[in-house]
Amino acid sequence: MAFDAGRERQFRVVGQRVERPDGIEKVTGKALYGADMTAPGMLFGRILRSPHAHARIVSIDTSAAEALKGVKAVVTGADLVHPDDEGLADISDNCLAGDKALYDGHAVAAVAAVDKPTAREAIRLIRVEYEVLPHVTDVDAAMKPDAPVVHSGRADETVGAGFSENVTSHFEFGHGDLEAGFAKADVVIERSFTTAATHQGYIEPHACLASMGPDGRGDLWCCTQGQYNVRSICSALMGMDASQLRVTASEIGGGFGGKTTVFIEPVALALSRKAGRPVKIVMTREEVFRATGPTVSSSSDVKIGMTKDGRITAAQAKLRYQGGAYPCGTVEFGAQSAFAAYDLEAVQTLGWNVMTNRPKEVAYRAPGAPMAIYAVESVVDELCQELGLDPLDTRLLNAARKGTLSSYGPTFNEIGLVATLEAAKAHPHYTAPLGENQGRGLSCGFWFNFGGNTCVSLNINPDGTVGVVEGNPDIGGSRASISMMAAEELGIPYEKVRTVITDTNSLGFNDVTDGSRVTFAVGLATIEAARAAIREMCARVAKIWDIDEEAVVWEDGYARPSGPNAGDFEPMSIAEIAAVADNTGGPIAGHHEINADGAGVSFGVHLVDTEVDPETGTTKVLRYTIFQDAGKAVHPDYVEGQMQGGAVQGIGWALNEEYIYGDDGRLQNPGFLDYRIPVASDLPPIETVILEIPNPGHPYGVRGVGETPIVPPLAALGNAVSRATGVRLTDLPMSPPRLLKALGDRG
């Protein structure tokens, strides 16, 4: 569906700051999250996890646990199906280990008991004999030919010679003559960078309630970003038809990509099937850190050439991402994103995915992009410092725009990068004075945005109100935005529409809520479903008026004659049409199913001021401003919240957050006490500037906004700290000890 230029600046509902439909339930505690569901006869599940980073499982003795009074079921990896599909087999092995435990915290066995104390005691009674194996947790070490091998035979044909078997795939993007490009440069800078693995930091731990019946049918309630994906995975691992498993998504207390797969759901289903009773599992915070996916950690090399006037002549990046104990594909996104902000004649990005003895990587807001763009934007900033150039003007000079051949292949259509840069340049923040030990950092950011499979049903109620049924969990305000687009299209007040998220048996398949796809894709399907309902209502009115369907038009929430020749009839509202629907053909509804394309890429620019205490190495964030193209901000409050939330998470990533592994391969900081995320006192007010450059692929011009805001902060903070201290750190996070050491080394 193409952008409807006639709708530009004519919206009545879209763009307003309407009341949030879930606000009261959440602030009063009425909303039901993953751990809130109970069932008669419910048992409590608990999981035994490996204390070793890498070990062969010689034997598991569950007899003592099974004999304990109150224990109703014990399961191991043998109780799950291991499908032929490698991806599903990996998920099965990750949920309950097979021959080997592959990381500290890998699930080995599970119990279901009548209460939590009994379940804890049963776990202690399980005896596992391990043969401890050599391990590797660092990405560069894991690539060396003599590194301990996590899995054999998982490398695909893209991986060249000279690497260990831990390197599973390789990607390359680019165009032009690099050698000639670098020869044109007045200055060439090449630097190496590392970023630590970070967790999404959602407040709600993973939780689920599973119930398998004697007829082989099952029900699952869980906190997830995609109940259809959960159904597909769990039914495969349970060896049952997808139609026999119904999955209902609870409210979600944060996900950010971390709840796009399964960890405990198949285990709960297996326990329930064996026990014949419902089983509930709720992860502890330590389990969340040790056994659910953080981001990849990365190692990268970036080389960029620039002329004295600021023109980039050539650019190259080599990215190495570790995705934990199973193959992942995240480096592809990093390699595609690295130079997306620039119009370059010669560019190349190379990427390698690597396995290590760490938890399986899971998406975290624009997966792969923050690490790559951190390295690129750091080198761009250093070139500006070296040549005495304005960092914003330099980016404007090289910025991608409509017609640019991107670094990863496509030619850009309408994009908002230049507009965001110009807005940043015109903003008072960019020229505000700075004090001693203070610096200002700038970074561009990019994300692709996705569309994907979507199904929506829109029902006209007998009183003229509207119910929208969709299949994507609301993690960023989608219920409000979908209701707003339905109201906009139908020409009725927002308050007349209610959107609900349904279970897997009540609507066609929907892809996971990720990639900033929902407002775009579900919104597109909702608009089409509304238009289908409008066509049906016009047909009903044509019957009532006894005229041709083409002679009835829809305007501002009413069916009207198309002109004087169509007849003289009073317009009919939705309520009036619905009131007589049983006499004109029955219930009125609109449906739409689509594999949405045309999501439109997203760009943003972040400005940040920092102050570094030279005595302690502590970095204080003084001021933060975000400029981002939203295409069309359907609900500006939610758009601003997405922008601010991404910035806050990026601040934590840049300054403090990291997974710390000891020499024994065990995670040393599995909790919020030692894994430090930003709190309110760490942050200034974060100002947002929303730009609206319509996405040609959506009738209202909508672009996704949730991924892009986490991409620029790493480099923006790094550049600000560099300018505040005169020291450029190349390893994240820039924690006080690391920064203090760098200041000391400078002398």
N, C-alpha and C positions, 0 to 999 in steps of 0.2 A: 504493500500500500504506500503510495507516494504522499509526500507532504502536501496538504491542502492549503495552498497559499491564501485562499479566500478566508480561512479561519484565523489567520495571523492577526493578533491584537483585537480579536472579536470574541474572546472567551468570556463566558459569564461565570462559570464555576471553576474551571481549570485556572490555576494561578492564585486562587484565594487561600487564605490560611484558615480553613474550616476546622471544626472540632474533630479531634482524633476519636475514632470509633471504639478504640480499646482502652482509652485513658482511664475511665472510671473503674473498670474491672481490675486494671493493674494497680492503681494506687490504693484500692480498697482490699486487695488480696483475693478477690473473687476469681481472677484468672487462674486457670489450671495449667501448671507446668508439668514437666516430665515426671517428677517425683510425687505429684499430688494424686495420681490415680490409684485407687485400691479396688480389690475384688474379694468376694467371699472366699474363704479358704486359701487366701494368698500366702505363698511362701516367700522367703527372702533368699536371694541369691548372693553368692560371694565368689570371687575369683582368686585362685592361687597364681602368683606371678613369679617369673624367674628372677633370682638374685644375681644372675650372671649375664654379662654382655654377649657371650657366645658360648654355647654348650650343647653337646649332643645329649639327648634325653635317652638314657640307657633303659630306665624302667620307671613306671609310676605305680605305686601301691596305694589304692584307695580303700582297701578293706576296712581299716580302722575307722575311717570317716563314715563309710556306709553303715557300720555297726553302731554308730553313735545314735542314741535316742533322739528323735526329732529330725533326723536327716532323712529326706525323702527322695533325693536323687543326687548322683555325682556323674559328671560328664568330663570327657577329655576330647582331644582332637579327633579321635576315632568315631565320635558321635556326630560329626558333621561330614557332609558330602564334600569331596574334593573334586570339583568339576574339571573337565578337560580344558576349559577356557583358562588360560594362565592368570588373567586378571582376577577372576572369581576364585581360583585356587589360592592365589596370594591372600585374598581377603579371608578365606577360610582358615588358612594357616596363621594369619595375624590374629584372628579371633580366638583360636585355640591351637597352640603349637603342635606341629607334627613330629618330625624326627629331631628337630633342633630348636632350642631357644635362641633367638637371634638378637635380642637386646635386653637390657635391664628393664624389667617390667613386662616382658612378653607373657601373655596368658598361657598357662599350662593345664589347668584343670579348674572345675567350678562345682559348687555344691548348692543345693536348695534345701533350706531347713525351715522349721516352724517359727523361728525367731532369729534375730541378728546375732545374739551371743552364741547360739548353737552353730550358726553358719561359720562364725569366726573360729570356733573351736574345731569344727570339722576340717577347715582349711589347714589348721596346724597339724592335724593328724595324717594328712596326705604325705606320703614319703616318695620323694623323687630322687633318683640317682642320676647325677649329671657327670658327663665327661667334659671338663672345661676345655675350651678351644681358644686359640689366639683370636684377638678381636682387633677391630680398627674403627675409630669414630671420626677421624679427620679426613676430609675429602681429598686433599692432595696425597696423603699417605695411602689412602685406599686405591688410588689410581696406579701406584707403583707396581711393577711386574711381580715383585716378591711379597705383596700385601696379603694378609689373611683373606681368604675368599669367603664371602657371605653366601652366595649361591653360585654354582657352576652352570654354564650353558645358558646364561640369560642375555648375553650380548647379542645385539642384532647385527645385520650385515653392514650397517653404517660405521661401526667402530673399527678404526684402523689398528695397525700393529703397534706394539710397544706399551700396551696398557695391561693392567690386571683384568681378570674376569669380572671385577666389580663395575667396570665401565660398561653400561648397558646400551647406550645410544648416543648418537652424535648428530648435530644439526648445523647447517651453514646457510647464511643468508647474505645477500649483498649484490653489488654491481660496480662496474668501473675498474680502473687501473690503479690499484693501491700504490704501487711503486712510483708511478708518475705523479700521483697526488702528493705523496710525502716529499717528493723532490721539489715541488712548487712551494712548500711551506717555508716560512722564515724561522719558525720555531716548531719543534716536534717534542712532545712530552709523552713518556710512557711510564705508567705506574701500575703497581699491583695492589689489590684490595682484598679484604675478607669481611664477611658479615656472619654473625652468629645466628644459629637457629633461634627463633622466637615463637612463643605460643600465642594463640589468638586471645587468650585471657578472658574468655567468656565467664560470666559469674555463675551460670547454672552448669553443674557437671552433667555428664551424660546419664540418662535415666530411661528406663523402659519398664513396661508391664506386659508380659506375654502370656497368652492362654491358648493351649492346644487342646482340642477336643478329641474324644475317642473316635470321631468320624474322620479324623485327619484334617479338619479345618482349623484355622488359627486366626486369632486376633492379636494385634500388637499395637500398643500405645507407646509413643516415644517422642522425645524432643529431637527434631530433625529438620534439615533444610530441604528434604525431598522425600515424602512418604512413598512415592512411586518407585524411586530408586531403592529404598529400603525393602519394598516388597520384592523387587526383581532379585536383589542379592539374597535376601533371606529365604525366599522360596527355593532358589537354586541350591543354597547350602543345606536346606532341610529336605531336598529331594521331593518337593511337592509342586503342584501346578500353582502359578501365580494367582489364578482365580480363587484358590482355596485359602488365601491369606489376605485378610483385610488389615490395612495399616492406617492408623489415625495419628496425625501430627498434633502434639500438644502446643500450647504457647511455648515460645522459645526464649530462654534467658541468655541470648547471645549465641552467635555461631561464627560469623565472619569467614565462612568457608570451612571451619573446623567440624561442622556437623553435616557434611555432604557425603559421608560414608557410614559404615557401621563398625562398631567395636564390641558391643555387648548384646545386641539384639538377637543374633543367631544363638548365642549362648543361653539366653533366657528362654528362647523357644525350645531348644534341645532339652533343657532342664524341665520345662513344663510338659513336654511330650513324655519324658520318662517318669515324672512324678504324677501326672494326671491332674495337676492343679495349676492355677495361675502362679507365675513367678515374677517377682519384681527385683530389678538390679539397679542400684544407684552407685555410681562411681564416687570414691573419695577424691579429694583434691589431689592427693599424691598420685593416685592412679591416673587422673587426667593428665598430669605432667609426664609421668613415666611411660604411659601406654597409648596416648592419643596423639594425633599428628601435629607437630609444630610445623613451621616453615622449613624449607631447606636452609642449610648453611651454605655459604658460597666462598669461592676463591676466584679471582678474576684478574686479567691483565687488560689494560686499555691503553691504546696509542692513538694520539690525535695530532694532526699537523694544522697549523694556522698561519696565515699571512699577517703582516704588521697591521693591516687595516681590519683584521678580525674575521676574515673569510676562512672557514674550515676547508682544507684542501683534500684531506683523506682521514679516515677513521677506521679503527679496527678494535674489536673486543673479543677476548677469549674467556669464556665463562665455564666454570666447573661447579656443578650443584650436586650436593649429596641429598638423596631423598629417603634415607633410612634403609631398612633391611629388605626392601623390595624395589623393583624397577619403577621409576616414575618418569614423567615426561615434562617436568616443569621448566627445564632449561630452554625448551623450544620457545615458550612465552618470553623468557628473559632475552633470548637472542633476537626475537622479533621486536621487542620493545626498546632495546638499548639505544638505538639512534633514531627512533621514530619521530622525534621532535625536529629533526634537521633535514634540510634539502641538500643532499650531498652527491657529488659526482663520483666519488670513490669511497666505498664503504664495505666492510665485511664483519660479520659476527659469527663466531664459532662457539658451539656449546656442547658440553658433555654431561650426561646424567650418570651418577655414580651411586652404588650401594655402599652402606656402612652398617655397623652394628648399633643402629639407633632406631627409634620408633618410626614407623611408616609415615612419610611426609603427607600432609593434607593441605588443601588450599588455605590460603590466608589472604584475602582481599588483593586482587591483582597478582595472583601467584607468579613469582619469578621476576616481575617487573621492578620492584623497589631495589633489589640488589644490583641489577644491571644498570639501571639509570643512576643509582648512587655513584657507581664507579665512573660512568661517562660524564655526569654533570660535575663531578669533582675535578676531573681533568680539564673540562671546559673552563671552570672557574680559575684553575691554576694558570691556564694559558692567558686568561684575561689579566690576572695579576702580573704575570711575567711581561706582558706586552703593554701594560698600563691602559687597558681598555675597559670601558663600561660593560659590566656583565650582562645588563639587560639589553643594551643596544647591540651587543655582539650576538645575542640570541635572536633578536629581531632580524638582524642581517642574514642569519642562516636558517630562519624558521621555516618549517614545512607549511605549506598552504595548499589551497585548491589547485590541483594539477601537478603537485609534487609526486615524483616516483618515490615511494617510501623505501626505506632501507630494507624492508622485508618483502617487497614485491608489488603490492597493489598501488595504484595511483589514487591519491586522496581526492575525495569529493569535497563538499562543504565541511570545513573544520574550523575550530575556534582558537587555535594556538596564537595567531597574531593578535587577535582581539584580546585575549587574556594578557599577553605581554604588554600591549598598549595600555590596558587598564591598570596594570601594575605600575607602569612608568608614570602614569598620571596620578596615581594615588599618593596622598601625603606621606604614607609610610616610607616610600622609596627615598625621599629626600630629607626625612627627619634627622636631626643631629644625633650623633652617638657620643658616648662618654668614654672614659678610660676603661680598658679591658673589655670593650664592647665591639661587636662585629655584626654585620648584616649579611645574611646568606640568601641566595636565590636558587631556585631549581624549577625546571619544567617537569611535568609528569604526563604519562600516557597510559591508556588502556584500550583494548579492542572493543569491549562490550559484546555480549552474545544475544542471540534470539532464542531459537530452539523450539521444541515441541510444546504446544500449549493448547488447552481445551477449556472453553468457557461456556457456561449456560446462563442465560439471562431470562428470568421469569417475571411476567407481568401479573401481579397479584390482583384478586378481584376488586380491591379498593383503589387500584391504580398505583400502588407503591411497587417497588421493584426489588427483586432479590437476585443477586449475582452469585453464582457458585463457581469457584475457581480452585485449582489444585496446588497452589504454591504457598508454603508457609510464609507468613508475614514477618520478615526480619528487619524491615526498614520503612514501614508505613504503607505497604502496598494496598491494604484494605481501603485506606482512605483514598489513595490515588485512583484505584480502580473504580470505586464508587463515584468519584468526581468525574471521571471520563464517561461513565455510563450516564450520569446526570447531564453532563454537557451535551452528549449526543442526543439524548432523548428530549432535552429541553425542559427538565424538571428540577426542582430544588435538590441539593445534595442530601438533605435530611430524608428524602423519600426513597433513598437507595440504601440497601444493606448488603455488604459483601461478606461471604463466609468461605472458609477453607474447608474442603470436604475430604472424606476418606477415599481410599483407592478404589472402592467398589461403587462409588457414586458418580464418577466422572471419568472421561477418557484420560489417557496418559498425559502427564505433565513432567517436563524435565525439572531438575533440581533448581531451587532458588540459589543461583550463583551467577557470577559473571556480570552482575548488574543487568540481568535480563528481564526481570519481572515487570517493572513499570512499562518498559518498552513492549515486550512480547505479549504479556497478559493484557496490557492496555490496548494493544492493537486488536487482539481477539475480542476484547470486550466491546470496542467500537464497532467491529463487524457484527457481533451478536446483537448489539443494540440496533444496528441498521437492518438486520434481518427481522427483528421484532417490529421495527417501524414499517417495513414493507408489508408485514402481515397485518398490522393495525390499519394501514391504508387500504389493504384489500378488504378487510372487514367493513370499514366505513363505506367503501365503494358498494358493497352489498346493501348496506342500510340505505344509501342514497340512490341505489339502482343506477349507477353510472360506471364507466370504465375505470379500471384500477389506475390507469395512467392519468386520469383526470383528478386524482387525489394526491396532494403533496403534504409534506410534513414541515411545519414551521413553528419553532418556539414552543414545542410541547403539544401542538394541536394538529389534527388532520384538517386540511382545508381544501376547498375546491381550487384547482390549479389556475382558474381564471373565470371570467364572466361566462364563457361558453360552457363551462362545466356545470353550471347551475348555481342557484342561490341557496346555499345551505349554511347553517350556523356551524362554526368550527367545533370539532369534538375533541375533548381532552383525553388523556390516557385513562383517567378515572371513569369517564363516561363510556369509553370504548370497552374497558374491562368489565364494567357493570353489566353489559349485555353480551359478553363473549359467549355465554352458553347458548345463545340463540343464533350466533353467527359462525359457529364452527368449533367452539370449545376453548380450552385454555390457550393463552397466547405466550409464546416464548421465542427467544432467538438463541441460536447455538452457533459456535464457530470453532473449528479446529484448524490449526496451522503449524507448520514448521517455519517459524518466522525467520526472515532474513532482513538484511539492511539495518542492523542495529546502530551503525554509525560509531566511529571511534570517538574517544574523549580525551581532551587535553586540559591541564590545569597548571597554574603557576603559583608557587608558594614563596612568600617573603617572611623571614624570621630574623629577629634581633636577639642576640645572646650576650651575656656577660659572664666571663670566666674569672673565678677567684684564683689568682696565681699561687696562693698559699695552700689551698685544699684541692685544686683541680675540679671544683664543682662548677657546673654550667647552669646558669639561670636563664630561662626563656623569658625575655622581656616583652616581646610583642610578636604577634603572629597574624598574618593576613593571607587569605586564600582567594584566588581568582580561578573560576572554573566555568566552562561551557556546559550548561545542563540541557541544551537543545530547547526544551521548554520545561520550566520548573512547575510541575503539576501542583505540588503542595510545597511552597517555599520553606516552611518550617522543617519538613523532613529532609529537603535538599541541604539546608544549612546544617542540620544534625549529622547527615552523612559526611559532609565536608569537614566539620569540626571533629567528628569521631575518628576519621581517618588520620587527621593531623595529630591528634592525641596519641594514637597507637604508633604512629611514625616517630613521634618525639620519644616515646619509651624505647622503641627499637634503636634509635640513634644514640641515646644517652645511657641507658641502663640495662635493658632486657637482654638476656642471653641464657641458653642452656649451657651449663658447666659440667663437663664430664671429667672424672678423675682418671688416673692411670689404669684403674681397674675397669674402666668402661661403664661405671655406674653414675647416674645422674646425681649431682650433689645439691641441687637446689629445687626439689620438687614441691614448691609451695609458694604462696604469695609473700611469705615472710622473707625468703631469700631470693626469690625471683621478683624483682621490684618493678611493678608497673606504675605509671604516673598517677598521682592523686591530685585532688583539686588544688592543693597548696603548691603543687609543682608547676602550675599552668597560669598563664595570663588569659584574659578574655581573648577569644579567637574570632577575628572579624572575617566575615565572608562577603565576597562580591560575586553574585551570580550573573553570568552572561548567558544570553539565549541566541545561539546561532542554530536555526532549525535543522534537525536531522532530516534529510530528504527521504529517508526510508520509513517515516512514521507520519500518519495523517496530521498529528498535532506537533510534529517536530521533536518528539521526545528522544533524549539520549539517556543511557544509564549514567548514574552519578556515583555509585557506592564504592567502586574500585579505585578510581583515579586518586582520591585524596590521600591514600597511604603511600603513593609512589614518590612524590617530591620531598617529603620531610627528611629522609635520611641524608640526601645531598644538601638540602637547604641548611640543615643543622651543621653538617660537616663544613660547609663553606663559611657559615657564620663564625664557627669556632676558629677556623683557620685565620680569618680576617681579624678576629679578636686577639689572637695569641701570636700570630706569625708562625705557627706550627701547624702543619697539615697532617692529621691522623689519617691512616688508610685502613684501620681495623675498627669495626664496630662491634660493641657499643663504645662510645667515647666516655667510659665510666671514669669517675674521679681518679682512681689509682692509675689507670692507663694514661689519662691526660696529664696527671702530675708527673709521671715518669717522662713523658715526652717534653714537658716544660723543663724538667731537670736536665735531660739530655741536651737540650738546646743551650743550656748554660745561661 
